[in-house]
Amino acid sequence: MSTILFDNGRHRCIAFNDLVLGDDGVQANQFLLQDDGQAALIDPGGDLLYTPLWLAITPYVRLQEVTWILASHQDPDIIGAVDRWLTNTPARVACSRLWGRFVPHSVSHFQAGKLGDDRYLLLPDEGGTIPLGASAIRALPAHFLHSVGNFSFFDPVSRILFSGDVGSSMISRGVPYAPVERFADHVPRMDGFHRRYMGSQRVARLWADMVRRLDPEMIVPQHGLPMDRRTIPAFLDWLSDLPCGIDLMDERLYRVA
């Protein structure tokens, strides 16, 4: 299913959800950004999603217009099918420099040297700007939330923040893809995931403070439902105060059974 998040006639953002039937893989969203004849796919997923996503984007874009594959981090549900996108589109992969030497492990059928630096943009820890048509996407630090090299992607035209795993929620198949209306009702869908997958309260608070300054119209995670101005302030306050990751580890776990 596709949902148009933003369209002003020149710039468009589309979310895809529930592309895989059944319980074969964790629920994940994929995103297409278009501007001035160029397109970017954000976190397009692995082999399970390649064909469904390819079919889903064809009403909106030609494969030759896919200029970028933006990877928030290195997990299979993020970039597992990168070999097929590199083969069938002219796209470059933008990801953390920490993962730049790992991506080729997913493209082993290419001859050595066939994929050069021209197919990769390796981002430093502080992030950077990624040109797209007449606009540009900003890669913003989200390290240790949950990967050591992790980015959120901000579209300044729509003012949508594509947040990767930050803000993710665990929802059942068939739940309508629409912004959360009451954050308090949404917390149970988020709590366990964030306590385990976010690195620590310190980095969560740093990210939340950065996002407050950014003032996005919408936060759109890779899993679950988006949030808009009705719920973003409550989400950022909740995340800032959440003990998570290494905050919850102690000697009771690190022992010989």
C-alpha positions as CSV (number, residue, x, y, z in Angstrom):
1,M,0.0,0.0,0.0
2,S,1.2,3.5,-0.8
3,T,0.5,6.7,1.1
4,I,1.4,10.2,-0.3
5,L,2.8,12.1,2.6
6,F,3.5,15.3,0.6
7,D,3.0,16.6,-2.9
8,N,3.3,20.2,-4.1
9,G,3.4,19.3,-7.8
10,R,7.2,19.5,-7.9
11,H,8.3,17.5,-4.9
12,R,6.7,14.4,-3.6
13,C,7.2,12.0,-0.6
14,I,5.5,8.6,-0.6
15,A,5.4,5.9,2.1
16,F,4.9,2.2,1.3
17,N,3.8,-0.2,4.0
18,D,2.5,-3.8,4.3
19,L,4.1,-4.8,1.0
20,V,4.9,-8.3,2.3
21,L,2.0,-10.6,3.0
22,G,1.9,-12.8,6.1
23,D,4.5,-12.9,8.9
24,D,7.6,-13.7,6.8
25,G,9.5,-10.6,8.1
26,V,9.2,-7.8,10.5
27,Q,6.9,-5.0,9.4
28,A,8.8,-2.3,7.7
29,N,8.1,0.9,5.7
30,Q,9.9,2.1,2.7
31,F,10.0,5.7,1.3
32,L,10.3,7.3,-2.1
33,L,11.3,11.0,-2.5
34,Q,11.0,12.7,-5.9
35,D,12.2,16.1,-7.1
36,D,12.8,17.5,-10.6
37,G,13.2,14.2,-12.3
38,Q,15.3,12.5,-9.6
39,A,14.3,10.1,-6.9
40,A,15.6,8.6,-3.7
41,L,14.6,5.4,-1.9
42,I,15.0,5.5,1.8
43,D,15.7,2.1,3.6
44,P,14.3,0.0,0.7
45,G,14.7,-3.3,2.5
46,G,16.0,-6.8,1.6
47,D,15.2,-9.5,-0.9
48,L,11.8,-10.1,0.6
49,L,10.8,-6.5,-0.4
50,Y,12.7,-5.9,-3.6
51,T,10.0,-7.1,-6.1
52,P,7.0,-5.8,-4.1
53,L,8.7,-2.4,-3.8
54,W,9.8,-2.3,-7.4
55,L,6.2,-2.9,-8.5
56,A,4.9,-0.4,-6.0
57,I,7.1,2.5,-7.2
58,T,6.6,2.0,-10.9
59,P,3.4,4.0,-11.1
60,Y,5.4,7.0,-9.7
61,V,8.9,6.7,-11.1
62,R,11.1,5.1,-13.7
63,L,14.0,2.9,-12.4
64,Q,16.4,5.1,-14.3
65,E,15.3,8.1,-12.2
66,V,16.3,6.4,-8.9
67,T,19.4,8.5,-8.1
68,W,19.9,7.5,-4.5
69,I,19.5,4.6,-2.1
70,L,19.6,6.2,1.4
71,A,20.5,3.8,4.2
72,S,19.9,4.8,7.7
73,H,22.1,1.9,8.8
74,Q,23.2,-1.6,7.7
75,D,20.5,-4.0,8.8
76,P,19.1,-6.5,6.2
77,D,15.6,-4.9,6.4
78,I,17.3,-1.6,5.5
79,I,19.6,-2.4,2.6
80,G,19.7,-6.2,2.1
81,A,18.7,-6.0,-1.5
82,V,21.2,-3.2,-2.4
83,D,22.8,-5.4,-5.0
84,R,19.6,-5.5,-7.1
85,W,19.1,-1.8,-6.8
86,L,22.7,-1.1,-7.9
87,T,22.2,-3.5,-10.8
88,N,18.9,-2.2,-12.1
89,T,19.2,1.6,-11.4
90,P,22.0,4.2,-11.7
91,A,21.6,4.9,-8.0
92,R,24.4,5.7,-5.5
93,V,24.3,4.4,-2.0
94,A,24.5,7.0,0.9
95,C,25.4,5.5,4.2
96,S,27.6,5.9,7.2
97,R,31.3,5.6,6.5
98,L,31.4,3.0,9.1
99,W,29.4,0.7,6.9
100,G,30.9,1.6,3.5
101,R,33.2,-1.5,3.5
102,F,30.4,-3.8,4.6
103,V,28.0,-3.0,1.8
104,P,30.1,-4.8,-0.9
105,H,29.5,-8.0,1.0
106,S,25.9,-7.8,-0.4
107,V,27.1,-7.3,-4.0
108,S,29.6,-10.3,-4.3
109,H,28.4,-11.2,-7.7
110,F,30.0,-8.1,-9.2
111,Q,33.5,-8.4,-10.5
112,A,36.1,-6.8,-8.3
113,G,36.5,-3.2,-8.9
114,K,33.3,-2.9,-11.0
115,L,31.6,-0.9,-8.2
116,G,33.8,2.1,-7.5
117,D,33.6,5.1,-5.3
118,D,31.2,6.6,-7.8
119,R,28.4,4.3,-6.5
120,Y,28.9,5.3,-2.8
121,L,28.6,8.4,-0.7
122,L,30.1,7.6,2.7
123,L,28.9,10.0,5.3
124,P,31.0,11.3,8.2
125,D,29.6,11.1,11.7
126,E,28.3,14.7,11.5
127,G,26.2,13.8,8.4
128,G,25.9,15.9,5.3
129,T,23.8,17.1,2.4
130,I,22.6,14.8,-0.4
131,P,21.5,16.6,-3.6
132,L,18.1,15.5,-5.1
133,G,16.8,17.4,-8.2
134,A,16.5,21.0,-7.3
135,S,16.5,20.2,-3.6
136,A,18.7,18.3,-1.1
137,I,18.2,15.8,1.7
138,R,20.0,16.3,5.0
139,A,21.6,13.3,6.8
140,L,21.4,13.9,10.5
141,P,23.3,12.0,13.2
142,A,21.3,9.3,15.0
143,H,24.3,7.2,16.1
144,F,23.6,4.3,18.6
145,L,19.9,4.6,17.9
146,H,20.2,1.7,17.4
147,S,23.3,1.3,15.1
148,V,26.8,2.6,15.8
149,G,26.7,4.4,12.5
150,N,23.1,5.6,12.0
151,F,21.4,8.5,10.3
152,S,18.0,10.2,10.1
153,F,17.1,11.9,6.8
154,F,15.4,15.3,6.7
155,D,13.6,16.6,3.7
156,P,13.5,20.4,4.0
157,V,10.8,20.8,1.4
158,S,8.1,18.7,3.1
159,R,9.8,19.1,6.5
160,I,9.4,15.4,7.1
161,L,12.0,13.6,9.2
162,F,12.6,10.0,8.1
163,S,13.9,8.7,11.5
164,G,14.8,5.1,10.8
165,D,14.3,3.0,13.9
166,V,13.8,6.0,16.2
167,G,10.1,6.4,16.9
168,S,9.3,2.9,15.6
169,S,6.2,1.1,16.8
170,M,5.1,-2.5,16.6
171,I,1.7,-2.7,14.9
172,S,-0.4,-5.5,13.4
173,R,-0.9,-6.0,9.7
174,G,-3.8,-4.0,8.4
175,V,-3.6,-1.1,10.8
176,P,-4.3,2.0,8.7
177,Y,-1.1,4.0,7.9
178,A,-2.0,7.4,9.4
179,P,-0.4,9.8,11.9
180,V,-0.9,8.8,15.6
181,E,-3.7,10.8,17.2
182,R,-3.1,10.2,21.0
183,F,0.5,9.6,22.0
184,A,-0.4,8.1,25.4
185,D,-2.3,5.3,23.6
186,H,0.7,4.7,21.3
187,V,3.4,4.3,24.0
188,P,2.7,0.5,24.5
189,R,3.5,-0.1,20.9
190,M,6.9,1.7,21.3
191,D,8.1,1.1,24.8
192,G,9.7,-2.4,24.6
193,F,11.3,-1.7,21.3
194,H,13.0,1.5,22.3
195,R,14.2,0.2,25.7
196,R,16.0,-2.6,23.9
197,Y,17.2,-1.0,20.6
198,M,18.1,2.5,21.6
199,G,21.7,2.8,22.9
200,S,21.2,4.9,26.0
201,Q,19.2,7.8,27.4
202,R,22.1,10.1,26.7
203,V,22.1,9.7,23.0
204,A,18.3,9.5,22.8
205,R,18.2,12.9,24.6
206,L,20.8,14.4,22.2
207,W,18.8,13.3,19.2
208,A,15.5,14.6,20.7
209,D,17.1,18.0,21.4
210,M,18.4,18.2,17.8
211,V,14.9,17.4,16.5
212,R,13.2,20.0,18.6
213,R,15.5,22.6,17.0
214,L,14.7,21.2,13.6
215,D,10.9,21.5,14.2
216,P,9.7,18.9,11.6
217,E,6.1,18.7,10.4
218,M,6.2,14.9,10.7
219,I,8.4,12.2,12.0
220,V,8.2,9.0,9.9
221,P,10.0,5.9,11.3
222,Q,10.9,2.7,9.4
223,H,8.5,0.6,11.4
224,G,4.9,1.4,12.4
225,L,3.1,4.7,12.3
226,P,4.1,8.3,11.6
227,M,3.7,11.2,14.1
228,D,2.8,14.8,13.3
229,R,2.7,18.0,15.3
230,R,-0.1,16.7,17.5
231,T,2.2,14.1,19.0
232,I,5.8,15.0,18.2
233,P,6.4,17.1,21.4
234,A,5.1,14.3,23.6
235,F,7.2,11.8,21.8
236,L,10.4,13.8,22.2
237,D,9.7,14.4,25.9
238,W,9.1,10.6,26.4
239,L,12.2,9.7,24.5
240,S,14.4,12.2,26.4
241,D,13.4,10.6,29.7
242,L,13.5,6.9,28.7
243,P,16.1,4.6,30.3
244,C,17.2,2.3,27.5
245,G,20.0,0.2,26.1
246,I,23.1,0.1,28.3
247,D,21.2,2.0,31.0
248,L,19.3,-1.2,31.7
249,M,22.3,-3.6,31.7
250,D,23.8,-4.7,35.0
251,E,25.8,-7.6,36.5
252,R,22.7,-9.8,36.8
253,L,22.8,-10.3,33.0
254,Y,26.6,-10.6,32.6
255,R,27.2,-13.9,34.6
256,V,28.0,-17.5,33.9
257,A,24.8,-19.5,34.2
